Amino acid sequence: MMALKDGTFKDLRDFIYDTTGIYIPDTKKYFIENRLSKRLEEKKIGSYEDYFYLLKYNTDKNEL
């Protein structure tokens, strides 16, 4: 499993907060990494950065 870079974690965390109002502190990075690793495998996405791009720019809101 690839590692979730700090910058990408912050991007994802901010996106989650902006979208849902849920704030995830830095101490829960492992939680995001763990949960998203399964989703990346399912979607056959090669990196957390690519998944963030999918979430941010995808017009299909079903992924949210």
Sequence and secondary structure as in RCSB ss.txt:
>XXXX:A:sequence
MMALKDGTFKDLRDFIYDTTGIYIPDTKKYFIENRLSKRLEEKKIGSYEDYFYLLKYNTDKNEL
>XXXX:A:secstr
     HHHHHHHHHHHHHHHS    GGGHHHHHHHHHHHHHHHT   HHHHHHHHHH S GGG 
